[in-house]
Amino acid sequence: MIVRRKLSLVLGLSMILFIAIIHHVGRVILKRNVLKQEEAGIRDDVSRMANSLEDELTYLDRFANDYSSRDDTRAFIIQPANDFLATNVVASTFKVNRINIMVFLGLDGRILHARAFEPSSGQEMPLPAELTSRLASGNPWPKHKASPNAFSGVLTLDRQPYLVVSRPILDNRNRTIGGTLIIAKKADEFILGRLARITDLPVKQLPILEFELPSPVRLALKAGAGKYASAVQVVSKNVISGFLEVRDVEGRPVLRLSFEKKRILYAQFIRSMTFFLGVFVALALLSLIISEFLIKKLALSRLEKLAAFVKTINPNADLLERAPIQGRDEISSLAVSVNGMLESLRCTNLERRELIRQLETDSLEDALTGLYNRRGFMTICKEHLNMSSRNKTRMHLLFLDMDNLKLINDTYGHASGDEALIQSSEIIKTVFRETDVKCRLGGDEFAVFPIAASSQGVKSAVIRFNDKIAEFNRSGRHPFTLSFSTGIAGHDPEHPSTIQDLLTRADRKMYEDKRRKAKEAAPR
């Protein structure tokens, strides 16, 4: 896998991980906050519903207080035979104020007058049996006998919740209690409709006994204290419910109200979260594309160029080219390192070449004369012999031996002897062809191969060499004179010979020449 794909994979996985973290944080933390806000809103709605219900009780209590303080009410209590209130005022009061029950009690708790009415139908109705039995038992309920304290609350009568208020009937002259007035109003659809209009909530009534509440709601209502208890339940991702439980003076639940609302805030949160994630994913993809482009532009393309440059490097070449350097970043540092390596390699190559050249020179050349040494001569002459065999051409080897080197060393010193060898080698280089292999075999012995293909050519070459020696001796530039004995050995490709064979035969010829010159020089 190339670096670009690896980087893209790492960036992609990082983006996915980051998106997953953002999504988790949003779904857990933000969702929890949204739920808290929704629950707070529902509790506010429940509080408004409780306050509206309390306003109904306050209105009913104010009406009962107003009614119980009237002189004609006290007169009615004192003179029950007067049925004015029973036939006129009380009837109109039921209709106008939508009261269901009105009861007048004497100081002894006896029912002086009681009436139940259904305003919606305009028909009389019987008193709730539970209310009648409690009032007839001699133990009036609610209790405030001989007490100015009033009562207001929700009570269950014959399994029907009522808004009930109780007020003492007062004598306005001496403020004494003349009896008790009880007014009750059903918590029916009319009351719930008023609550719904006032609170703008779809209020509905729940049965107290039959209805089974969800466990979290039941526990929340049970944990509530006071006259009102509330609970909130998330029904689904679209709906949330609020619950209000109203209790009587003994703490028993007598009325349960509930409502459902759409989870607008949650829906907005989901839309916002979806939009945010969509935008974030789009930005992440855009960032990924831009990052990949920048990585390719600023890094990978430069690395590819550097890699291509490195591939073109020939370690055996001159290594004069250098990698381009752009800026001062890590890739530039890498290019600098490559260039440093190339410079070091170039210096190493130069040193190696010089060492090889020196080794080759030392192994094939004679250090004093610059001619080939025996090893070099033997190596190169083998190639000439092979060429002679292929081309079927004759060749000759010339063996040269300096006659008086020991005399020169003894007479003029070894430096002059070295100079005699050097001058002899220069003459050999001058006389014989550049293609001829010229060597110093060792000491005062020299050889040249191949000097010519014919015997006449060999003789001409030897004459030129002797003429150059004579010319050197006539110049008088050195205190010594030069003299050579020669021997020639021919190579016939039809009867191949080795270099060593040629040297042996030429050496014998040279000694014959040396003996001949010694005999000629001897006195007669």
DRENRO-985738 format. One line per 8 residues: number of its first residue (from 1); their letters; for each residue x, y, z of C-alpha. Coordinates in steps of 0.02 Angstrom, whole numbers, plus 50000, padded with zeros to 5 digits. Layout:
NUM	a	X/Y/Z; ...
This chain:
1	mivrrkls	50000/50000/50000; 50074/50168/49948; 50098/50311/50069; 49957/50413/49993; 49830/50274/50023; 49894/50247/50198; 49878/50432/50239; 49704/50438/50161
9	lvlglsmi	49654/50285/50261; 49720/50360/50423; 49634/50527/50390; 49472/50440/50342; 49471/50330/50497; 49512/50482/50605; 49367/50578/50528; 49248/50431/50556
17	lfiaiihh	49306/50413/50736; 49287/50600/50766; 49113/50600/50688; 49065/50450/50795; 49125/50540/50952; 49031/50699/50905; 48876/50598/50867; 48889/50505/51033
25	vgrvilkr	48916/50666/51130; 48769/50745/51041; 48656/50597/51067; 48700/50573/51249; 48743/50744/51322; 48640/50859/51211; 48494/50738/51209; 48499/50734/51399
33	nvlkqeea	48498/50924/51405; 48354/50930/51281; 48258/50807/51389; 48291/50912/51543; 48225/51066/51454; 48072/50970/51394; 48039/50903/51568; 48061/51077/51641
41	girddvsr	47935/51142/51514; 47812/51004/51555; 47829/51037/51742; 47794/51219/51707; 47639/51166/51612; 47586/51054/51757; 47613/51199/51877; 47506/51310/51766
49	manslede	47370/51176/51768; 47380/51164/51958; 47373/51354/51971; 47222/51359/51855; 47136/51227/51961; 47181/51327/52114; 47106/51482/52032; 46943/51385/52008
57	ltyldrfa	46943/51341/52193; 46986/51521/52237; 46841/51585/52132; 46723/51458/52209; 46786/51500/52384; 46765/51686/52350; 46587/51655/52291; 46548/51547/52445
65	ndyssrdd	46623/51680/52559; 46519/51812/52473; 46362/51709/52485; 46385/51657/52667; 46406/51837/52721; 46240/51896/52652; 46099/51942/52773; 45967/51848/52673
73	trafiiqp	46072/51689/52686; 46074/51705/52875; 45889/51743/52872; 45857/51588/52772; 45952/51487/52901; 45855/51565/53044; 45685/51551/52958; 45690/51395/52852
81	andflatn	45509/51419/52809; 45560/51566/52699; 45588/51479/52533; 45640/51633/52437; 45820/51576/52420; 45768/51399/52383; 45656/51446/52238; 45740/51599/52163
89	vvastfkv	45915/51650/52215; 45984/51475/52238; 45916/51415/52070; 45990/51561/51974; 46153/51540/52067; 46167/51359/52007; 46142/51410/51827; 46251/51565/51822
97	nrinimvf	46397/51494/51921; 46377/51314/51860; 46367/51250/52038; 46314/51072/52063; 46282/51063/52250; 46232/51190/52383; 46200/51136/52563; 46149/51241/52715
105	lgldgril	46188/51168/52886; 46126/51229/53051; 46236/51254/53205; 46189/51079/53258; 46246/51009/53092; 46074/50967/53028; 46039/50991/52844; 45923/51139/52833
113	harafeps	45921/51146/52645; 46013/51048/52510; 46001/51051/52324; 46093/50965/52181; 46080/51028/52004; 46153/50986/51835; 46181/51153/51745; 46221/51074/51577
121	sgqemplp	46052/50986/51568; 45954/51104/51682; 45890/50956/51784; 45888/50923/51970; 45995/50781/52029; 46007/50686/52193; 46136/50732/52321; 46285/50617/52319
129	aeltsrla	46248/50478/52442; 46422/50492/52517; 46394/50675/52557; 46220/50642/52629; 46280/50500/52739; 46425/50600/52806; 46318/50753/52845; 46179/50647/52923
137	sgnpwpkh	46299/50555/53034; 46313/50701/53152; 46495/50717/53107; 46490/50856/52974; 46622/50847/52843; 46725/50951/52811; 46746/50987/52993; 46752/51165/53058
145	kaspnafs	46607/51167/53184; 46611/51324/53288; 46766/51378/53195; 46787/51524/53074; 46911/51422/52970; 46853/51381/52796; 46891/51232/52687; 46926/51221/52500
153	gvltldrq	46989/51072/52402; 46946/50927/52289; 46847/50784/52364; 46781/50622/52294; 46595/50599/52316; 46518/50440/52246; 46680/50413/52149; 46661/50582/52066
161	pylvvsrp	46788/50721/52100; 46712/50886/52158; 46783/51056/52194; 46716/51086/52370; 46721/51242/52478; 46646/51265/52651; 46613/51432/52734; 46533/51480/52902
169	ildnrnrt	46375/51586/52884; 46408/51744/52987; 46298/51870/53074; 46359/52035/53005; 46306/52129/53163; 46399/52030/53294; 46504/51916/53177; 46437/51757/53256
177	iggtliia	46423/51594/53162; 46247/51554/53114; 46277/51395/53015; 46380/51323/52874; 46371/51341/52685; 46442/51202/52575; 46459/51230/52388; 46526/51097/52269
185	kkadefil	46563/51094/52084; 46599/50938/51982; 46772/50924/51906; 46686/50879/51743; 46719/50909/51560; 46671/51092/51578; 46803/51120/51713; 46932/51021/51613
193	grlaritd	46886/51121/51457; 46915/51283/51553; 47084/51216/51613; 47127/51167/51434; 47082/51339/51366; 47171/51432/51504; 47330/51326/51498; 47319/51287/51310
201	lpvkqlpi	47346/51103/51353; 47246/50947/51298; 47194/50906/51477; 47107/50741/51512; 47052/50658/51673; 47119/50489/51728; 47023/50370/51841; 47095/50352/52014
209	lefelpsp	47071/50166/52042; 47053/50082/51874; 47193/50165/51783; 47361/50081/51799; 47499/50210/51791; 47673/50167/51726; 47791/50125/51867; 47904/50281/51849
217	vrlalkag	47750/50394/51850; 47674/50304/51999; 47835/50318/52097; 47856/50503/52053; 47677/50544/52107; 47697/50443/52266; 47856/50537/52309; 47768/50705/52292
225	agkyasav	47714/50797/52448; 47575/50921/52480; 47412/50954/52393; 47480/50928/52219; 47604/50801/52148; 47673/50798/51972; 47764/50678/51855; 47835/50678/51680
233	qvvsknvi	47848/50531/51561; 47926/50518/51388; 47799/50415/51291; 47896/50405/51128; 48021/50503/51026; 47875/50614/50971; 47767/50628/51128; 47796/50675/51310
241	sgflevrd	47663/50673/51448; 47634/50773/51605; 47534/50714/51757; 47451/50811/51898; 47382/50722/52051; 47267/50819/52168; 47248/50757/52348; 47115/50784/52481
249	vegrpvlr	47143/50845/52659; 47192/50669/52711; 47322/50654/52573; 47223/50532/52466; 47224/50558/52277; 47054/50618/52219; 47091/50686/52046; 47219/50643/51915
257	lsfekkri	47244/50748/51761; 47362/50719/51616; 47406/50792/51449; 47518/50747/51302; 47626/50864/51201; 47731/50843/51047; 47917/50844/51079; 47949/50996/50972
265	lyaqfirs	48116/51033/51054; 48173/50854/51028; 48116/50856/50847; 48212/51019/50822; 48362/50940/50907; 48354/50788/50792; 48339/50899/50638; 48479/51011/50698
273	mtfflgvf	48586/50861/50742; 48554/50782/50573; 48592/50945/50484; 48747/50972/50591; 48809/50796/50557; 48773/50816/50373; 48868/50980/50367; 49007/50907/50474
281	valallsl	49021/50753/50363; 49025/50865/50209; 49159/50974/50289; 49254/50819/50344; 49250/50750/50166; 49302/50919/50099; 49442/50928/50227; 49494/50751/50180
289	iiseflik	49500/50798/49995; 49594/50959/50032; 49712/50868/50150; 49746/50733/50021; 49776/50866/49888; 49893/50964/50002; 49983/50804/50054; 50006/50757/49873
297	klalsrle	50054/50933/49821; 50168/50977/49966; 50238/50808/50012; 50201/50657/49902; 50239/50739/49735; 50403/50803/49803; 50442/50632/49877; 50401/50551/49709
305	klaafvkt	50519/50672/49620; 50652/50637/49749; 50625/50449/49730; 50633/50464/49540; 50794/50563/49557; 50867/50430/49673; 50823/50294/49546; 50925/50385/49412
313	inpnadll	51081/50384/49520; 51219/50275/49448; 51341/50240/49589; 51481/50216/49464; 51449/50380/49371; 51521/50551/49409; 51375/50594/49529; 51379/50779/49489
321	erapiqgr	51189/50804/49487; 51100/50853/49647; 50921/50836/49711; 50820/51000/49705; 50789/51083/49874; 50626/51178/49906; 50595/51268/50070; 50656/51214/50240
329	deisslav	50541/51072/50286; 50577/50889/50323; 50575/50841/50138; 50703/50976/50103; 50808/50907/50245; 50793/50735/50164; 50850/50809/49997; 50997/50890/50085
337	svngmles	51041/50722/50161; 51029/50638/49990; 51143/50771/49916; 51264/50747/50059; 51262/50561/50027; 51293/50590/49841; 51440/50705/49878; 51511/50578/49999
345	lrctnler	51484/50439/49870; 51566/50544/49734; 51719/50574/49843; 51723/50389/49883; 51712/50344/49699; 51854/50463/49657; 51959/50388/49794; 51912/50212/49737
353	relirqle	51952/50249/49556; 52118/50325/49602; 52156/50176/49711; 52108/50055/49571; 52211/50153/49447; 52356/50151/49567; 52336/49966/49599; 52325/49930/49414
361	tdsledal	52477/50038/49381; 52573/49956/49520; 52527/49782/49461; 52555/49806/49274; 52683/49947/49255; 52865/49964/49300; 52880/50105/49426; 53048/50168/49361
369	tglynrrg	53026/50169/49173; 52837/50179/49150; 52842/50026/49036; 52743/49870/49073; 52819/49753/49200; 52834/49566/49172; 52658/49534/49240; 52579/49665/49129
377	fmtickeh	52680/49606/48980; 52629/49426/49003; 52444/49473/49026; 52429/49585/48873; 52536/49480/48758; 52417/49334/48783; 52282/49437/48697; 52398/49471/48550
385	lnmssrnk	52435/49285/48534; 52248/49249/48533; 52224/49380/48399; 52368/49303/48297; 52283/49134/48306; 52116/49207/48249; 52189/49313/48109; 52327/49190/48057
393	trmhllfl	52459/49325/48061; 52641/49304/48108; 52718/49404/48250; 52891/49430/48322; 52957/49461/48496; 53114/49567/48522; 53219/49535/48678; 53338/49678/48729
401	dmdnlkli	53475/49664/48859; 53580/49812/48916; 53764/49763/48900; 53849/49873/49028; 53724/49914/49167; 53835/49841/49305; 53984/49944/49240; 53880/50103/49241
409	ndtyghas	53821/50067/49421; 53998/50031/49479; 54076/50178/49386; 53946/50317/49401; 53832/50255/49538; 53659/50179/49545; 53574/50344/49507; 53662/50346/49338
417	gdealiqs	53615/50163/49316; 53431/50210/49345; 53450/50354/49224; 53523/50235/49095; 53370/50124/49114; 53253/50275/49099; 53339/50341/48943; 53336/50167/48867
425	seiiktvf	53148/50153/48899; 53119/50324/48819; 53213/50267/48663; 53108/50107/48659; 52948/50210/48673; 53007/50322/48531; 53066/50187/48410; 52927/50059/48423
433	retdvkcr	52744/50080/48381; 52616/50137/48508; 52521/49975/48482; 52674/49870/48524; 52683/49805/48701; 52843/49873/48778; 52905/49810/48947; 53048/49800/49067
441	lggdefav	53057/49619/49115; 53172/49657/49260; 53348/49724/49293; 53428/49766/49125; 53309/49660/49017; 53176/49734/48901; 53055/49657/48778; 52941/49718/48638
449	fpiaassq	52796/49620/48561; 52740/49613/48424; 52864/49722/48332; 52821/49665/48156; 52737/49530/48054; 52885/49501/47936; 53070/49467/47963; 53115/49621/47861
457	gvksavir	53006/49729/47971; 53092/49660/48125; 53265/49699/48053; 53210/49876/48009; 53147/49903/48187; 53310/49840/48263; 53411/49954/48147; 53306/50106/48200
465	fndkiaef	53332/50059/48383; 53522/50044/48360; 53527/50210/48267; 53437/50295/48413; 53560/50217/48536; 53706/50279/48433; 53628/50451/48422; 53609/50454/48611
473	nrsgrhpf	53791/50404/48637; 53851/50540/48515; 53752/50674/48607; 53868/50661/48758; 53731/50724/48874; 53770/50584/48998; 53937/50514/49056; 53887/50338/49010
481	tlsfstgi	53851/50257/48844; 53715/50132/48802; 53732/49965/48717; 53606/49823/48692; 53614/49641/48641; 53458/49584/48547; 53368/49421/48518; 53217/49390/48407
489	aghdpehp	53088/49248/48416; 52951/49228/48285; 52774/49167/48317; 52693/49058/48185; 52504/49038/48209; 52515/48870/48123; 52631/48813/48261; 52571/48912/48413
497	stiqdllt	52690/48958/48552; 52667/49034/48724; 52742/49200/48778; 52859/49105/48891; 52918/49001/48742; 52949/49158/48640; 53045/49239/48784; 53152/49082/48805
505	radrkmye	53196/49073/48619; 53227/49262/48608; 53335/49252/48765; 53445/49118/48682; 53461/49226/48527; 53509/49375/48636; 53649/49277/48718; 53713/49224/48549
513	dkrrkake	53720/49407/48500; 53805/49452/48664; 53938/49315/48638; 53965/49373/48460; 53997/49553/48516; 54113/49493/48655; 54213/49390/48531; 54227/49538/48413
521	aapr	54284/49651/48554; 54418/49529/48615; 54600/49576/48566; 54680/49473/48428
